[in-house]
Amino acid sequence: MIPYGRQDIREEDIAAVTEVLRSDMITQGPVVPRFEQAVAGQVAAAHAVAVNSATSALHLACLALGVGPGETVWTSANTFVASANCARYCGAAVDFVDVEPATGNISIPALEAKLAQAARVGVIPRVLIPVHFAGQPVDMPRIAALAEEYGFSVIEDASHAIGAQYQGEAVGSCRYSDITVFSFHPVKIITSGEGGMAVTNDATLAAHMARLRSHGITRDSKLMDRLPDGPWYYQQIELGFNYRMTDLQAALGLSQLQRLAAYIKRRCTLADKYEQSLADLPCRPLLRDAAAQSAWHLYVIRLDDPGRRREVFEALRARGVGVNVHYIPVPSQPDFAQLGFDMHDYPGARDYYAAAISLPLFPALSDAEQDEVVHHLREVLT
């Protein structure tokens, strides 16, 4: 089976992790801050906070921005459930913005219309979480202009998009957002096994997220309600979590980060070849934004005949091509449907989902394997 995604682990990665295993510290040692500094430098952000998953990073980002009971968070209808669950973890309400079927990304016109309606009834969201789906950035300058106009904060869910650029600037610079979140799950662009990171240019937000990832504990006497008893002293000053990344994970992530540019280059080459090879078939790739350079976490095609999607999916799987579907719209999930969401309110997400199939795409995918994928897809479709 050729999977839709797969990690690329090399001897230098194994050596990096082994070095930590042979050191005195395997959990909270010096490698985590080194990884944080490297990622912050890569994306030109001022601060980075490493955690055990991108889901945890989204949760902490929401809390740091004041999300809680009585507040609302909006996100894309086409995403993994974590982009919405993070609001519910905080006791807040969640709502969804429809997407462009051609890109799978949040629809700016739909967002503008939803904000205008929300302003009329006084329910502007506390936070918007746009998702850079499949690695292609959302039009963040327009998002930032709307955030300024309506007064909400922005968390970029860039779980698919480390290494991506918009208008020549790295996703994660936080020029147009308060916080950006990355994922290092094994099928993502780089991996730390499991892991995530929040980057920001705001020192206060970074310090708050760093404290929340470690039980809400501080050793900073300026934040305590009394003078320390001694150098061992600490205080839990708010309810936090155990969301810490280990040095083992950070060592793997740091090693992988050295190959980020090469990974992105290979993914772009594979994506270009797919687009050329499939041009005469009854399917369409996601529409590319000329201002963006996608990280190509996923290569999604949309079938001209959505009614054949299951037939095509099962036929490709039977031939050893591990296609997948990204994503089932979150408002359609039973746990969200019971909150009152109706997919008729999200026609773009419904239309996108009905026709979407993700083809194998990962740096170690060989030219021969990609040719095999194209061959089987051609036979199945024609």
SESE-718083 format. One record per residue (C-alpha): x negated, y negated, z negated; residue in one letter. Coordinates in nm, 3 decimals. Layout:
{pati {X,Y,Z},"a"}
...
//
This chain:
{pati {0.000,0.000,0.000},"m"}
{pati {-0.129,-0.345,0.094},"i"}
{pati {-0.001,-0.562,-0.196},"p"}
{pati {0.132,-0.915,-0.151},"y"}
{pati {-0.138,-1.040,-0.391},"g"}
{pati {-0.441,-0.902,-0.571},"r"}
{pati {-0.724,-1.029,-0.791},"q"}
{pati {-1.082,-1.034,-0.665},"d"}
{pati {-1.315,-0.914,-0.941},"i"}
{pati {-1.688,-0.910,-0.864},"r"}
{pati {-2.001,-0.808,-1.048},"e"}
{pati {-2.068,-1.166,-1.160},"e"}
{pati {-1.723,-1.174,-1.324},"d"}
{pati {-1.795,-0.850,-1.508},"i"}
{pati {-2.135,-0.983,-1.615},"a"}
{pati {-1.977,-1.304,-1.750},"a"}
{pati {-1.727,-1.112,-1.960},"v"}
{pati {-1.993,-0.865,-2.076},"t"}
{pati {-2.211,-1.153,-2.192},"e"}
{pati {-1.928,-1.271,-2.418},"v"}
{pati {-1.869,-0.919,-2.549},"l"}
{pati {-2.235,-0.907,-2.654},"r"}
{pati {-2.218,-1.247,-2.823},"s"}
{pati {-2.109,-1.335,-3.175},"d"}
{pati {-1.778,-1.491,-3.066},"m"}
{pati {-1.521,-1.329,-2.838},"i"}
{pati {-1.214,-1.535,-2.929},"t"}
{pati {-1.258,-1.905,-3.004},"q"}
{pati {-1.620,-1.964,-2.910},"g"}
{pati {-1.805,-2.202,-2.679},"p"}
{pati {-1.678,-2.064,-2.348},"v"}
{pati {-1.320,-2.192,-2.377},"v"}
{pati {-1.429,-2.559,-2.393},"p"}
{pati {-1.672,-2.497,-2.108},"r"}
{pati {-1.388,-2.360,-1.897},"f"}
{pati {-1.169,-2.655,-1.992},"e"}
{pati {-1.439,-2.903,-1.893},"q"}
{pati {-1.500,-2.723,-1.564},"a"}
{pati {-1.133,-2.724,-1.465},"v"}
{pati {-1.090,-3.087,-1.568},"a"}
{pati {-1.393,-3.175,-1.356},"g"}
{pati {-1.265,-2.971,-1.063},"q"}
{pati {-0.936,-3.163,-1.046},"v"}
{pati {-1.068,-3.500,-1.173},"a"}
{pati {-0.857,-3.504,-1.489},"a"}
{pati {-0.977,-3.648,-1.818},"a"}
{pati {-0.868,-3.365,-2.049},"h"}
{pati {-0.781,-2.993,-2.030},"a"}
{pati {-0.622,-2.758,-2.282},"v"}
{pati {-0.661,-2.384,-2.217},"a"}
{pati {-0.390,-2.146,-2.338},"v"}
{pati {-0.289,-1.783,-2.301},"n"}
{pati {-0.047,-1.836,-2.010},"s"}
{pati {0.099,-2.104,-1.786},"a"}
{pati {0.432,-2.043,-1.960},"t"}
{pati {0.271,-2.144,-2.289},"s"}
{pati {0.119,-2.449,-2.120},"a"}
{pati {0.462,-2.557,-1.993},"l"}
{pati {0.608,-2.512,-2.340},"h"}
{pati {0.336,-2.720,-2.507},"l"}
{pati {0.358,-2.986,-2.236},"a"}
{pati {0.730,-3.023,-2.299},"c"}
{pati {0.681,-3.049,-2.674},"l"}
{pati {0.402,-3.305,-2.637},"a"}
{pati {0.633,-3.521,-2.424},"l"}
{pati {0.908,-3.515,-2.686},"g"}
{pati {1.140,-3.255,-2.537},"v"}
{pati {1.379,-3.121,-2.799},"g"}
{pati {1.746,-3.083,-2.890},"p"}
{pati {1.961,-3.344,-2.720},"g"}
{pati {1.714,-3.386,-2.432},"e"}
{pati {1.733,-3.247,-2.079},"t"}
{pati {1.463,-3.115,-1.847},"v"}
{pati {1.511,-3.084,-1.472},"w"}
{pati {1.318,-2.847,-1.247},"t"}
{pati {1.337,-2.684,-0.907},"s"}
{pati {1.605,-2.425,-0.834},"a"}
{pati {1.340,-2.222,-0.649},"n"}
{pati {1.078,-2.119,-0.903},"t"}
{pati {0.991,-1.852,-1.155},"f"}
{pati {1.209,-1.862,-1.467},"v"}
{pati {0.923,-1.999,-1.684},"a"}
{pati {0.965,-2.346,-1.528},"s"}
{pati {1.312,-2.361,-1.681},"a"}
{pati {1.266,-2.148,-1.993},"n"}
{pati {1.007,-2.390,-2.132},"c"}
{pati {1.283,-2.648,-2.189},"a"}
{pati {1.504,-2.395,-2.364},"r"}
{pati {1.219,-2.293,-2.594},"y"}
{pati {1.227,-2.653,-2.718},"c"}
{pati {1.601,-2.645,-2.783},"g"}
{pati {1.666,-2.874,-2.486},"a"}
{pati {1.909,-2.839,-2.198},"a"}
{pati {1.788,-2.756,-1.849},"v"}
{pati {1.923,-2.852,-1.508},"d"}
{pati {1.812,-2.786,-1.153},"f"}
{pati {1.739,-2.985,-0.840},"v"}
{pati {1.805,-2.829,-0.501},"d"}
{pati {1.520,-2.750,-0.261},"v"}
{pati {1.437,-2.795,0.106},"e"}
{pati {1.502,-2.457,0.274},"p"}
{pati {1.216,-2.521,0.518},"a"}
{pati {0.952,-2.558,0.243},"t"}
{pati {1.100,-2.408,-0.073},"g"}
{pati {0.992,-2.727,-0.253},"n"}
{pati {1.212,-2.965,-0.446},"i"}
{pati {1.424,-3.186,-0.218},"s"}
{pati {1.345,-3.554,-0.273},"i"}
{pati {1.682,-3.669,-0.126},"p"}
{pati {1.863,-3.425,-0.356},"a"}
{pati {1.660,-3.555,-0.651},"l"}
{pati {1.737,-3.917,-0.561},"e"}
{pati {2.110,-3.843,-0.540},"a"}
{pati {2.110,-3.648,-0.866},"k"}
{pati {1.924,-3.927,-1.048},"l"}
{pati {2.164,-4.191,-0.920},"a"}
{pati {2.458,-3.987,-1.045},"q"}
{pati {2.284,-3.918,-1.379},"a"}
{pati {2.215,-4.289,-1.426},"a"}
{pati {2.583,-4.366,-1.381},"r"}
{pati {2.675,-4.136,-1.670},"v"}
{pati {2.365,-4.205,-1.882},"g"}
{pati {2.201,-3.860,-1.878},"v"}
{pati {1.857,-3.923,-1.729},"i"}
{pati {1.625,-3.626,-1.796},"p"}
{pati {1.346,-3.659,-2.046},"r"}
{pati {1.112,-3.463,-1.815},"v"}
{pati {1.111,-3.352,-1.452},"l"}
{pati {0.907,-3.042,-1.362},"i"}
{pati {0.845,-3.034,-0.986},"p"}
{pati {0.697,-2.702,-0.868},"v"}
{pati {0.429,-2.687,-0.598},"h"}
{pati {0.583,-2.377,-0.444},"f"}
{pati {0.353,-2.127,-0.268},"a"}
{pati {0.065,-2.372,-0.318},"g"}
{pati {0.199,-2.664,-0.110},"q"}
{pati {0.220,-2.986,-0.313},"p"}
{pati {0.544,-3.177,-0.355},"v"}
{pati {0.547,-3.542,-0.244},"d"}
{pati {0.421,-3.666,-0.581},"m"}
{pati {0.395,-4.039,-0.493},"p"}
{pati {0.771,-4.042,-0.436},"r"}
{pati {0.828,-3.844,-0.758},"i"}
{pati {0.613,-4.096,-0.949},"a"}
{pati {0.807,-4.389,-0.804},"a"}
{pati {1.134,-4.232,-0.919},"l"}
{pati {0.986,-4.162,-1.263},"a"}
{pati {0.893,-4.529,-1.292},"e"}
{pati {1.237,-4.641,-1.175},"e"}
{pati {1.441,-4.412,-1.401},"y"}
{pati {1.205,-4.372,-1.698},"g"}
{pati {1.138,-3.999,-1.717},"f"}
{pati {0.810,-3.809,-1.765},"s"}
{pati {0.663,-3.564,-1.514},"v"}
{pati {0.499,-3.223,-1.562},"i"}
{pati {0.361,-3.077,-1.240},"e"}
{pati {0.402,-2.701,-1.233},"d"}
{pati {0.095,-2.625,-1.024},"a"}
{pati {0.083,-2.257,-1.117},"s"}
{pati {0.045,-2.184,-0.744},"h"}
{pati {-0.171,-2.480,-0.656},"a"}
{pati {-0.515,-2.509,-0.812},"i"}
{pati {-0.738,-2.608,-0.523},"g"}
{pati {-0.454,-2.777,-0.333},"a"}
{pati {-0.468,-3.142,-0.232},"q"}
{pati {-0.223,-3.419,-0.152},"y"}
{pati {-0.339,-3.716,0.054},"q"}
{pati {-0.697,-3.598,-0.002},"g"}
{pati {-0.669,-3.591,-0.382},"e"}
{pati {-0.677,-3.275,-0.595},"a"}
{pati {-0.357,-3.149,-0.748},"v"}
{pati {-0.418,-3.189,-1.120},"g"}
{pati {-0.566,-3.538,-1.112},"s"}
{pati {-0.242,-3.649,-1.283},"c"}
{pati {-0.234,-3.971,-1.083},"r"}
{pati {0.139,-3.919,-1.039},"y"}
{pati {0.228,-3.719,-1.351},"s"}
{pati {0.176,-3.702,-1.726},"d"}
{pati {0.059,-3.339,-1.734},"i"}
{pati {-0.024,-3.070,-1.476},"t"}
{pati {-0.010,-2.698,-1.553},"v"}
{pati {-0.211,-2.422,-1.384},"f"}
{pati {-0.175,-2.043,-1.401},"s"}
{pati {-0.459,-1.789,-1.403},"f"}
{pati {-0.245,-1.476,-1.370},"h"}
{pati {-0.419,-1.202,-1.164},"p"}
{pati {-0.227,-1.275,-0.842},"v"}
{pati {-0.294,-1.650,-0.859},"k"}
{pati {-0.576,-1.840,-0.688},"i"}
{pati {-0.826,-1.764,-0.967},"i"}
{pati {-0.767,-1.543,-1.268},"t"}
{pati {-0.863,-1.516,-1.632},"s"}
{pati {-0.663,-1.194,-1.669},"g"}
{pati {-0.379,-1.386,-1.826},"e"}
{pati {-0.412,-1.753,-1.900},"g"}
{pati {-0.307,-2.106,-1.823},"g"}
{pati {-0.420,-2.463,-1.862},"m"}
{pati {-0.263,-2.805,-1.905},"a"}
{pati {-0.457,-3.106,-1.777},"v"}
{pati {-0.383,-3.471,-1.849},"t"}
{pati {-0.540,-3.815,-1.852},"n"}
{pati {-0.378,-3.899,-2.185},"d"}
{pati {-0.600,-3.822,-2.487},"a"}
{pati {-0.306,-3.826,-2.728},"t"}
{pati {-0.111,-3.570,-2.523},"l"}
{pati {-0.421,-3.349,-2.495},"a"}
{pati {-0.485,-3.361,-2.870},"a"}
{pati {-0.122,-3.280,-2.944},"h"}
{pati {-0.117,-2.979,-2.710},"m"}
{pati {-0.448,-2.854,-2.851},"a"}
{pati {-0.306,-2.871,-3.203},"r"}
{pati {0.020,-2.701,-3.106},"l"}
{pati {-0.163,-2.409,-2.941},"r"}
{pati {-0.324,-2.330,-3.278},"s"}
{pati {-0.035,-2.320,-3.528},"h"}
{pati {-0.004,-2.698,-3.558},"g"}
{pati {-0.315,-2.700,-3.778},"i"}
{pati {-0.561,-2.987,-3.806},"t"}
{pati {-0.892,-3.051,-3.982},"r"}
{pati {-0.877,-3.421,-3.900},"d"}
{pati {-0.849,-3.606,-4.232},"s"}
{pati {-0.689,-3.905,-4.058},"k"}
{pati {-0.384,-3.688,-3.985},"l"}
{pati {-0.353,-3.536,-4.333},"m"}
{pati {-0.126,-3.656,-4.612},"d"}
{pati {-0.407,-3.637,-4.870},"r"}
{pati {-0.785,-3.619,-4.882},"l"}
{pati {-0.939,-3.276,-4.810},"p"}
{pati {-1.034,-3.055,-5.104},"d"}
{pati {-1.362,-2.975,-4.927},"g"}
{pati {-1.514,-2.893,-4.586},"p"}
{pati {-1.303,-2.575,-4.562},"w"}
{pati {-0.977,-2.766,-4.581},"y"}
{pati {-0.706,-2.777,-4.313},"y"}
{pati {-0.338,-2.862,-4.300},"q"}
{pati {-0.048,-2.743,-4.087},"q"}
{pati {0.116,-3.073,-4.005},"i"}
{pati {0.378,-2.941,-3.761},"e"}
{pati {0.515,-2.610,-3.638},"l"}
{pati {0.278,-2.473,-3.376},"g"}
{pati {0.204,-2.147,-3.201},"f"}
{pati {-0.074,-1.898,-3.142},"n"}
{pati {-0.121,-1.977,-2.773},"y"}
{pati {-0.501,-1.975,-2.771},"r"}
{pati {-0.715,-1.847,-2.486},"m"}
{pati {-1.007,-1.621,-2.577},"t"}
{pati {-1.369,-1.660,-2.472},"d"}
{pati {-1.331,-1.332,-2.282},"l"}
{pati {-1.058,-1.482,-2.066},"q"}
{pati {-1.240,-1.813,-2.030},"a"}
{pati {-1.559,-1.638,-1.916},"a"}
{pati {-1.370,-1.462,-1.638},"l"}
{pati {-1.191,-1.784,-1.539},"g"}
{pati {-1.515,-1.984,-1.541},"l"}
{pati {-1.684,-1.727,-1.319},"s"}
{pati {-1.390,-1.722,-1.079},"q"}
{pati {-1.379,-2.102,-1.064},"l"}
{pati {-1.719,-2.101,-0.894},"q"}
{pati {-1.552,-1.934,-0.593},"r"}
{pati {-1.244,-2.157,-0.580},"l"}
{pati {-1.349,-2.338,-0.261},"a"}
{pati {-1.429,-2.009,-0.087},"a"}
{pati {-1.097,-1.860,-0.198},"y"}
{pati {-0.902,-2.157,-0.064},"i"}
{pati {-1.092,-2.148,0.265},"k"}
{pati {-1.016,-1.777,0.313},"r"}
{pati {-0.648,-1.824,0.224},"r"}
{pati {-0.623,-2.108,0.477},"c"}
{pati {-0.782,-1.890,0.745},"t"}
{pati {-0.539,-1.607,0.676},"l"}
{pati {-0.242,-1.846,0.676},"a"}
{pati {-0.346,-1.997,1.009},"d"}
{pati {-0.385,-1.651,1.162},"k"}
{pati {-0.039,-1.548,1.041},"y"}
{pati {0.114,-1.859,1.192},"e"}
{pati {-0.046,-1.791,1.530},"q"}
{pati {0.026,-1.417,1.527},"s"}
{pati {0.392,-1.451,1.433},"l"}
{pati {0.479,-1.742,1.659},"a"}
{pati {0.681,-1.532,1.905},"d"}
{pati {0.872,-1.333,1.642},"l"}
{pati {1.222,-1.409,1.508},"p"}
{pati {1.091,-1.562,1.186},"c"}
{pati {0.950,-1.894,1.072},"r"}
{pati {0.671,-1.986,0.829},"p"}
{pati {0.729,-2.250,0.566},"l"}
{pati {0.709,-2.599,0.709},"l"}
{pati {0.374,-2.764,0.637},"r"}
{pati {0.345,-3.119,0.504},"d"}
{pati {0.083,-3.304,0.708},"a"}
{pati {-0.022,-3.501,0.397},"a"}
{pati {-0.089,-3.184,0.198},"a"}
{pati {-0.347,-2.909,0.191},"q"}
{pati {-0.180,-2.601,0.047},"s"}
{pati {-0.366,-2.360,-0.178},"a"}
{pati {-0.171,-2.081,-0.005},"w"}
{pati {-0.087,-1.877,-0.311},"h"}
{pati {0.192,-1.719,-0.104},"l"}
{pati {0.262,-1.679,0.266},"y"}
{pati {0.639,-1.686,0.303},"v"}
{pati {0.833,-1.628,0.623},"i"}
{pati {1.204,-1.689,0.669},"r"}
{pati {1.389,-1.451,0.900},"l"}
{pati {1.600,-1.598,1.179},"d"}
{pati {1.861,-1.336,1.088},"d"}
{pati {1.894,-1.331,0.708},"p"}
{pati {2.131,-1.037,0.736},"g"}
{pati {1.832,-0.817,0.821},"r"}
{pati {1.626,-0.916,0.517},"r"}
{pati {1.683,-0.597,0.314},"r"}
{pati {1.632,-0.374,0.619},"e"}
{pati {1.306,-0.552,0.706},"v"}
{pati {1.186,-0.550,0.344},"f"}
{pati {1.247,-0.178,0.296},"e"}
{pati {1.102,-0.085,0.635},"a"}
{pati {0.779,-0.273,0.563},"l"}
{pati {0.748,-0.121,0.216},"r"}
{pati {0.798,0.224,0.370},"a"}
{pati {0.509,0.149,0.607},"r"}
{pati {0.276,0.053,0.320},"g"}
{pati {0.313,-0.323,0.345},"v"}
{pati {0.381,-0.455,-0.007},"g"}
{pati {0.604,-0.748,0.080},"v"}
{pati {0.790,-0.930,-0.196},"n"}
{pati {1.048,-1.207,-0.237},"v"}
{pati {0.971,-1.538,-0.410},"h"}
{pati {1.198,-1.639,-0.578},"y"}
{pati {1.547,-1.540,-0.678},"i"}
{pati {1.696,-1.885,-0.755},"p"}
{pati {1.691,-1.943,-1.129},"v"}
{pati {2.052,-2.076,-1.153},"p"}
{pati {2.172,-1.738,-1.020},"s"}
{pati {2.012,-1.542,-1.305},"q"}
{pati {2.272,-1.404,-1.549},"p"}
{pati {2.120,-1.582,-1.849},"d"}
{pati {2.155,-1.915,-1.666},"f"}
{pati {2.487,-1.838,-1.497},"a"}
{pati {2.641,-1.796,-1.842},"q"}
{pati {2.538,-2.156,-1.910},"l"}
{pati {2.766,-2.264,-1.626},"g"}
{pati {2.532,-2.287,-1.328},"f"}
{pati {2.682,-2.207,-0.988},"d"}
{pati {2.473,-2.137,-0.678},"m"}
{pati {2.723,-2.327,-0.466},"h"}
{pati {2.567,-2.640,-0.616},"d"}
{pati {2.229,-2.547,-0.465},"y"}
{pati {2.286,-2.474,-0.095},"p"}
{pati {1.921,-2.537,-0.005},"g"}
{pati {1.795,-2.282,-0.258},"a"}
{pati {2.064,-2.035,-0.154},"r"}
{pati {1.973,-2.066,0.215},"d"}
{pati {1.600,-2.048,0.145},"y"}
{pati {1.634,-1.734,-0.067},"y"}
{pati {1.861,-1.549,0.177},"a"}
{pati {1.594,-1.539,0.447},"a"}
{pati {1.263,-1.533,0.255},"a"}
{pati {0.998,-1.260,0.250},"i"}
{pati {0.642,-1.299,0.116},"s"}
{pati {0.370,-1.129,0.322},"l"}
{pati {0.039,-1.006,0.177},"p"}
{pati {-0.207,-1.290,0.123},"l"}
{pati {-0.519,-1.278,-0.095},"f"}
{pati {-0.888,-1.352,-0.033},"p"}
{pati {-0.993,-0.987,-0.013},"a"}
{pati {-0.730,-0.911,0.252},"l"}
{pati {-0.939,-0.795,0.547},"s"}
{pati {-0.879,-0.897,0.907},"d"}
{pati {-0.791,-0.535,0.984},"a"}
{pati {-0.538,-0.523,0.700},"e"}
{pati {-0.380,-0.847,0.817},"q"}
{pati {-0.360,-0.709,1.172},"d"}
{pati {-0.186,-0.403,1.028},"e"}
{pati {0.068,-0.623,0.848},"v"}
{pati {0.140,-0.815,1.167},"v"}
{pati {0.165,-0.494,1.371},"h"}
{pati {0.423,-0.342,1.134},"h"}
{pati {0.620,-0.666,1.108},"l"}
{pati {0.630,-0.694,1.487},"r"}
{pati {0.753,-0.336,1.524},"e"}
{pati {1.018,-0.376,1.255},"v"}
{pati {1.148,-0.708,1.386},"l"}
{pati {1.149,-0.618,1.755},"t"}
//
